[in-house]
Amino acid sequence: MVLNYIWIGFFVVAFVFGGVQLLMGDTTIFQKMVDSTFDTSKTAFETSLGLTGVLALWLGIMKIGEKAGAVNALARLLSPVFTKLFPDIPKNHPVMGSIFMNIAANMLGLDNAATPTGLKAMAGMQELNTKKDTATNPMIMFLVLNTSGLTIIPTTILAFRASYGAAQPTDVFIPILLATSVATLAGIIITAMWQRINLLQPVLLATLSGLIAFVALVIWGFGQMDKDTMGTVTAVAGNLILMTVIVLFILAGVRKRINVYDAFIEGAKEGFQTAVRIIPYLVAILVAVGVFRASGAMDMLIDGIAWVVKQCGLNTDFVGALPTAFMKPLSGSGARGLMLEAMKNYGPDSFVGRLSCIFQGSTDTTFYILAVYFGSVNIKYTRHAVACGLLADLAGVIAAIAIAYLFF
């Protein structure tokens, strides 16, 4: 429903702004807006078409990893930590398995596997809920972990960058990993403090300290390099990690004696279906954003924010990417459209283009996830879920801006 109002708002504001421009003597403004609808709808289709091969490849690889037990292995690895984060869930309760599977699937970018296990986890937690219309602490912690969006492999973003002709599509891989780690860490700490979970427990303390140390070490290490060296190391490390994942998944499949080729084909078919399925969503949002920009409203909004930022004595290079950050908590498809629009207008290798990609990968769609997961078990009172989710999003946005300046 929120996206519905946003989508309508793009057209209404663009029309009003265009009318003002017409009254001021610009007789071509509505022609520009109509031309934009044709151009951006064509761009949306071509983008989806160009994405088909890359999505088929990666979803094929992910299917191999899923059938080889990579998700289960990651779930077992996370078990000691998650039992501390969900103290209200009885030890060894079956719902823990669904929680582990969901988080592990999200980390591996297995969206199709993540949603069903997430809904199953919510149903299991609802069985333990004594107030059926009110969110419990475990539900909220689970939702924040989802909305903070920790993803090890941002497959779709890398694919879009490749389709838009980025010189190094993977150069945002490590920045995204750092930004999403900060968002997840912030989400855990904020929610734990709200729920009075003791973060000084040895397992939790070690995990959070390790995550902080990892982020700090990577940032410190890259801070010692010049821009050219940083770009080279980022590209090599990102490609090495991705290639290692591919080989490990294939070898894991061989070890499990599954038919690796058939598993890949099964996943690749899902990739083709996904590429076709997103065409209407891309057309809808890209056309709306295109009309909004053609009317001059987008430039006015960005210039206004840039003016405020400049008055505060800050660098304004990041302002052009902010629409993606503003949209991300509301709609993944909307934010994706704004990311693509930024890469098209500024270039995939521009600072704004790269930062838009980092924004897209640093957090998840908070309101959409809350609506789907809470709606599935008829939760009406979400308590502190929205506040914790948005604070985690804010941490991710701030981290993304700082990391983008460090890397690019």
C-alpha positions as CSV (number, residue, x, y, z in Angstrom):
1,M,0.0,0.0,0.0
2,V,2.9,2.4,0.8
3,L,4.4,1.8,-2.6
4,N,1.0,2.4,-4.2
5,Y,1.0,5.9,-2.7
6,I,4.6,6.6,-3.6
7,W,4.0,5.5,-7.2
8,I,0.9,7.7,-7.5
9,G,2.9,10.5,-5.9
10,F,5.6,10.4,-8.5
11,F,3.1,11.0,-11.3
12,V,1.0,13.6,-9.5
13,V,4.0,15.7,-8.3
14,A,5.5,15.4,-11.8
15,F,2.3,16.6,-13.4
16,V,1.9,19.5,-11.0
17,F,5.6,20.5,-11.5
18,G,5.2,20.2,-15.2
19,G,2.2,22.4,-15.1
20,V,4.2,25.1,-13.3
21,Q,7.0,24.8,-15.9
22,L,4.4,25.2,-18.7
23,L,3.0,28.3,-17.1
24,M,6.6,29.6,-16.8
25,G,7.0,29.2,-20.6
26,D,8.5,25.7,-21.1
27,T,6.2,24.4,-23.8
28,T,8.2,21.2,-24.3
29,I,7.9,20.0,-20.7
30,F,5.1,17.5,-21.3
31,Q,6.6,16.2,-24.4
32,K,9.8,15.5,-22.4
33,M,7.7,13.7,-19.8
34,V,5.8,11.5,-22.4
35,D,9.1,10.7,-24.2
36,S,10.5,9.6,-20.9
37,T,7.7,7.1,-20.4
38,F,8.7,5.4,-23.7
39,D,12.5,5.6,-23.1
40,T,12.3,4.2,-19.5
41,S,9.9,1.4,-20.3
42,K,12.3,0.3,-23.1
43,T,15.2,0.6,-20.6
44,A,13.3,-1.6,-18.0
45,F,12.8,-4.4,-20.6
46,E,16.3,-4.2,-21.9
47,T,17.7,-4.3,-18.3
48,S,15.6,-7.4,-17.5
49,L,16.7,-9.1,-20.7
50,G,20.3,-8.4,-20.1
51,L,20.0,-9.7,-16.5
52,T,18.6,-13.1,-17.5
53,G,21.9,-14.8,-18.1
54,V,23.6,-13.6,-15.0
55,L,20.6,-14.5,-12.8
56,A,20.4,-17.9,-14.4
57,L,24.1,-18.5,-13.6
58,W,24.0,-17.4,-10.0
59,L,20.6,-19.0,-9.1
60,G,22.0,-22.2,-10.6
61,I,25.1,-22.0,-8.4
62,M,23.0,-21.2,-5.4
63,K,20.7,-24.2,-6.0
64,I,23.8,-26.4,-6.0
65,G,24.8,-24.9,-2.7
66,E,21.3,-25.4,-1.3
67,K,21.1,-29.0,-2.3
68,A,24.6,-29.7,-1.1
69,G,23.7,-28.6,2.4
70,A,25.4,-25.2,2.6
71,V,22.3,-23.6,4.2
72,N,22.2,-26.4,6.8
73,A,25.9,-26.0,7.5
74,L,25.6,-22.3,8.0
75,A,22.6,-22.8,10.3
76,R,24.6,-25.1,12.5
77,L,27.4,-22.6,12.6
78,L,25.0,-19.8,13.8
79,S,23.3,-22.0,16.4
80,P,25.4,-21.0,19.5
81,V,24.8,-17.3,18.8
82,F,21.1,-17.5,17.9
83,T,20.1,-19.3,21.1
84,K,21.4,-16.3,23.0
85,L,19.6,-13.8,20.8
86,F,16.3,-15.6,21.3
87,P,16.3,-16.4,25.0
88,D,12.4,-16.6,25.1
89,I,12.4,-19.5,22.8
90,P,12.8,-22.9,24.6
91,K,16.2,-24.6,23.9
92,N,16.1,-27.0,21.0
93,H,12.6,-25.9,20.0
94,P,11.9,-26.8,16.3
95,V,11.3,-23.1,15.4
96,M,15.0,-22.5,15.8
97,G,15.7,-24.7,12.8
98,S,13.4,-22.4,10.6
99,I,15.1,-19.3,12.0
100,F,18.6,-20.6,11.3
101,M,17.5,-21.7,7.8
102,N,16.0,-18.3,7.0
103,I,19.0,-16.3,8.1
104,A,21.4,-18.6,6.4
105,A,19.4,-18.5,3.2
106,N,19.4,-14.7,3.3
107,M,23.1,-14.6,3.9
108,L,23.6,-16.7,0.8
109,G,21.2,-14.7,-1.3
110,L,18.6,-17.5,-1.6
111,D,15.5,-15.3,-1.7
112,N,13.2,-18.1,-2.8
113,A,14.4,-20.3,0.1
114,A,14.4,-17.5,2.6
115,T,10.8,-16.3,2.4
116,P,9.1,-19.8,3.0
117,T,11.5,-20.5,5.9
118,G,10.9,-17.1,7.3
119,L,7.1,-17.5,7.2
120,K,7.5,-20.9,8.8
121,A,9.6,-19.4,11.6
122,M,7.0,-16.7,12.2
123,A,4.3,-19.4,12.4
124,G,6.4,-21.3,14.9
125,M,7.0,-18.3,17.1
126,Q,3.3,-17.4,17.0
127,E,2.5,-20.8,18.5
128,L,4.6,-19.8,21.5
129,N,2.9,-16.3,21.6
130,T,0.5,-15.8,24.5
131,K,-0.9,-12.6,23.0
132,K,-1.7,-13.5,19.4
133,D,-2.2,-10.0,18.1
134,T,1.1,-8.6,19.6
135,A,4.7,-9.2,18.4
136,T,6.9,-11.0,20.8
137,N,10.6,-10.2,21.5
138,P,11.9,-13.2,19.4
139,M,9.6,-12.1,16.5
140,I,11.0,-8.5,16.6
141,M,14.7,-9.7,16.8
142,F,14.0,-12.0,13.9
143,L,12.5,-9.2,11.8
144,V,15.3,-6.8,12.6
145,L,17.9,-9.5,11.5
146,N,15.9,-9.8,8.2
147,T,15.5,-6.0,7.7
148,S,19.2,-5.2,8.4
149,G,19.8,-7.3,5.3
150,L,23.1,-9.1,6.0
151,T,24.0,-10.7,2.6
152,I,27.3,-12.3,1.8
153,I,26.7,-12.4,-1.9
154,P,24.7,-9.4,-3.4
155,T,24.1,-11.4,-6.6
156,T,21.5,-9.1,-8.2
157,I,23.4,-5.9,-7.6
158,L,26.5,-7.3,-9.2
159,A,24.5,-8.5,-12.1
160,F,22.9,-5.1,-12.7
161,R,26.3,-3.4,-12.6
162,A,27.5,-5.9,-15.2
163,S,24.5,-5.3,-17.4
164,Y,25.1,-1.5,-17.2
165,G,28.6,-1.8,-18.4
166,A,30.6,-1.2,-15.2
167,A,34.3,-1.6,-15.7
168,Q,34.6,-3.7,-12.5
169,P,31.0,-4.9,-11.5
170,T,32.4,-6.4,-8.3
171,D,34.1,-3.3,-7.0
172,V,31.2,-2.6,-4.7
173,F,31.3,-6.1,-3.2
174,I,33.5,-5.4,-0.2
175,P,31.9,-2.0,0.5
176,I,28.4,-3.6,0.5
177,L,29.7,-6.4,2.8
178,L,31.0,-3.8,5.3
179,A,27.9,-1.6,5.2
180,T,25.5,-4.5,5.6
181,S,27.7,-5.8,8.5
182,V,27.4,-2.4,10.2
183,A,23.6,-2.3,9.7
184,T,23.2,-5.8,11.1
185,L,25.5,-5.1,14.1
186,A,23.6,-2.0,14.9
187,G,20.2,-3.8,14.6
188,I,21.3,-6.5,17.0
189,I,22.7,-4.1,19.5
190,I,19.7,-1.7,19.4
191,T,17.1,-4.5,19.7
192,A,19.1,-6.4,22.4
193,M,19.3,-3.2,24.5
194,W,15.6,-2.6,24.0
195,Q,14.8,-6.2,25.0
196,R,17.4,-6.1,27.8
197,I,19.3,-9.1,26.4
198,N,22.7,-9.3,28.0
199,L,25.3,-8.7,25.3
200,L,28.1,-9.5,27.6
201,Q,27.5,-13.2,27.4
202,P,30.7,-14.9,26.2
203,V,29.3,-16.2,22.9
204,L,27.5,-13.0,22.0
205,L,30.3,-10.8,23.1
206,A,32.8,-12.8,21.1
207,T,30.6,-12.8,18.0
208,L,29.9,-9.1,18.1
209,S,33.5,-8.3,19.0
210,G,34.6,-10.4,16.1
211,L,32.3,-8.6,13.7
212,I,33.4,-5.2,14.9
213,A,37.0,-6.2,14.6
214,F,36.5,-7.5,11.1
215,V,34.9,-4.3,9.9
216,A,37.5,-2.2,11.6
217,L,40.4,-4.3,10.3
218,V,39.1,-4.1,6.7
219,I,38.5,-0.3,6.9
220,W,41.9,0.2,8.5
221,G,43.6,-1.9,5.9
222,F,42.0,-0.2,3.0
223,G,42.7,3.2,4.6
224,Q,46.4,2.5,4.2
225,M,46.1,2.1,0.5
226,D,46.0,4.7,-2.3
227,K,42.9,4.7,-4.6
228,D,44.4,2.7,-7.4
229,T,45.7,0.0,-5.0
230,M,42.4,-0.1,-3.2
231,G,40.5,-0.6,-6.4
232,T,42.8,-3.4,-7.5
233,V,42.6,-5.2,-4.1
234,T,38.8,-4.7,-3.9
235,A,38.3,-6.2,-7.4
236,V,40.7,-9.1,-6.8
237,A,39.3,-9.9,-3.4
238,G,35.7,-9.7,-4.5
239,N,36.2,-11.9,-7.6
240,L,38.3,-14.4,-5.6
241,I,35.6,-14.7,-2.9
242,L,32.9,-15.2,-5.5
243,M,34.9,-17.7,-7.5
244,T,35.7,-19.6,-4.3
245,V,32.1,-19.8,-3.4
246,I,31.3,-21.2,-6.9
247,V,34.0,-23.9,-6.6
248,L,33.2,-24.8,-3.0
249,F,29.5,-25.2,-3.8
250,I,30.3,-27.5,-6.8
251,L,32.7,-29.5,-4.7
252,A,30.2,-29.8,-1.9
253,G,27.6,-31.1,-4.4
254,V,30.1,-33.7,-5.6
255,R,30.8,-34.7,-2.0
256,K,27.1,-35.1,-1.4
257,R,26.8,-37.1,-4.6
258,I,24.1,-35.0,-6.0
259,N,23.7,-34.4,-9.7
260,V,25.4,-31.0,-9.8
261,Y,24.5,-30.3,-13.5
262,D,20.8,-31.0,-12.9
263,A,20.8,-28.9,-9.8
264,F,22.3,-26.0,-11.7
265,I,19.8,-26.3,-14.5
266,E,16.9,-26.3,-12.0
267,G,18.2,-23.1,-10.4
268,A,19.0,-21.5,-13.7
269,K,15.4,-22.0,-14.8
270,E,14.4,-20.0,-11.7
271,G,16.8,-17.3,-12.8
272,F,15.1,-17.0,-16.2
273,Q,11.6,-16.9,-14.5
274,T,12.9,-14.3,-12.0
275,A,14.2,-12.1,-14.8
276,V,10.8,-12.2,-16.6
277,R,8.9,-11.7,-13.4
278,I,10.6,-8.4,-12.5
279,I,9.8,-6.8,-15.9
280,P,6.5,-5.3,-14.8
281,Y,8.0,-4.0,-11.6
282,L,10.9,-2.4,-13.3
283,V,8.7,-0.8,-15.9
284,A,6.4,0.6,-13.2
285,I,9.0,2.2,-11.1
286,L,11.4,3.3,-13.8
287,V,8.6,5.0,-15.8
288,A,7.4,6.8,-12.6
289,V,10.9,7.9,-11.7
290,G,11.7,8.9,-15.3
291,V,8.6,11.1,-15.5
292,F,9.5,12.6,-12.1
293,R,13.0,13.4,-13.3
294,A,11.8,14.7,-16.7
295,S,9.5,17.2,-15.0
296,G,12.5,18.7,-13.2
297,A,11.1,17.7,-9.7
298,M,14.0,15.2,-9.0
299,D,16.6,17.9,-9.8
300,M,14.8,20.4,-7.5
301,L,14.7,17.8,-4.7
302,I,18.3,16.9,-5.0
303,D,19.4,20.5,-5.3
304,G,17.5,21.4,-2.2
305,I,19.1,18.6,-0.2
306,A,22.5,19.5,-1.6
307,W,22.0,23.1,-0.5
308,V,21.1,22.1,3.1
309,V,24.1,19.8,3.2
310,K,26.4,22.5,1.8
311,Q,25.2,25.0,4.4
312,C,26.3,22.5,7.0
313,G,29.8,22.6,5.5
314,L,29.6,19.0,4.3
315,N,30.6,17.4,0.9
316,T,27.6,17.0,-1.3
317,D,28.8,14.2,-3.7
318,F,26.6,11.6,-2.0
319,V,23.3,13.5,-2.3
320,G,22.5,12.2,-5.8
321,A,22.3,8.6,-4.4
322,L,20.0,9.5,-1.5
323,P,16.7,8.6,-3.3
324,T,17.8,5.0,-3.3
325,A,18.4,5.2,0.4
326,F,15.0,6.9,1.1
327,M,13.2,4.3,-1.0
328,K,14.9,1.1,0.3
329,P,12.9,0.7,3.6
330,L,9.7,1.1,1.7
331,S,10.2,-1.0,-1.4
332,G,13.0,-3.2,-2.8
333,S,11.7,-2.9,-6.3
334,G,11.4,0.8,-5.9
335,A,14.9,1.2,-4.6
336,R,16.2,-1.1,-7.3
337,G,14.6,1.2,-9.9
338,L,16.2,4.3,-8.4
339,M,19.6,2.5,-8.2
340,L,19.3,1.7,-11.9
341,E,18.1,5.2,-12.7
342,A,21.2,6.6,-10.8
343,M,23.5,4.3,-12.8
344,K,21.9,5.3,-16.0
345,N,22.1,9.1,-15.4
346,Y,25.4,9.3,-13.5
347,G,27.1,6.2,-14.9
348,P,27.7,2.8,-13.1
349,D,31.3,3.8,-12.3
350,S,30.4,7.2,-10.9
351,F,30.5,7.9,-7.2
352,V,26.7,8.3,-7.2
353,G,26.2,5.1,-9.2
354,R,28.4,3.1,-6.9
355,L,26.9,4.6,-3.7
356,S,23.4,3.8,-4.9
357,C,24.5,0.1,-5.3
358,I,25.9,0.2,-1.7
359,F,22.7,1.7,-0.4
360,Q,20.7,-1.0,-2.2
361,G,22.8,-3.8,-0.6
362,S,23.3,-2.4,2.8
363,T,19.8,-3.0,4.2
364,D,16.6,-4.7,3.3
365,T,13.0,-3.5,2.7
366,T,11.9,-2.9,6.3
367,F,8.2,-2.1,5.8
368,Y,7.7,-4.8,3.2
369,I,9.2,-7.5,5.4
370,L,7.2,-6.3,8.4
371,A,4.0,-6.4,6.4
372,V,4.6,-9.8,4.9
373,Y,5.9,-11.6,8.0
374,F,3.7,-10.0,10.6
375,G,0.7,-10.2,8.3
376,S,1.2,-13.9,7.8
377,V,0.4,-14.5,11.5
378,N,-2.1,-11.6,12.0
379,I,0.1,-9.5,14.2
380,K,-1.4,-6.0,14.7
381,Y,0.8,-4.5,17.4
382,T,4.4,-4.5,16.3
383,R,5.8,-2.7,19.4
384,H,9.4,-1.6,18.8
385,A,9.9,-3.5,15.5
386,V,9.6,-0.5,13.2
387,A,11.8,1.7,15.4
388,C,14.6,-0.9,15.7
389,G,14.4,-1.7,12.0
390,L,14.6,1.9,10.9
391,L,17.5,2.7,13.2
392,A,19.4,-0.3,11.7
393,D,18.6,1.1,8.3
394,L,19.9,4.6,9.3
395,A,23.1,3.0,10.6
396,G,23.5,1.2,7.3
397,V,23.0,4.4,5.3
398,I,25.5,6.4,7.3
399,A,28.0,3.5,7.0
400,A,27.4,3.2,3.3
401,I,28.2,6.9,2.8
402,A,31.4,6.8,4.9
403,I,32.6,3.6,3.2
404,A,31.9,5.0,-0.3
405,Y,34.1,8.0,0.5
406,L,36.8,5.7,1.8
407,F,36.8,3.4,-1.3
408,F,35.8,5.7,-4.2
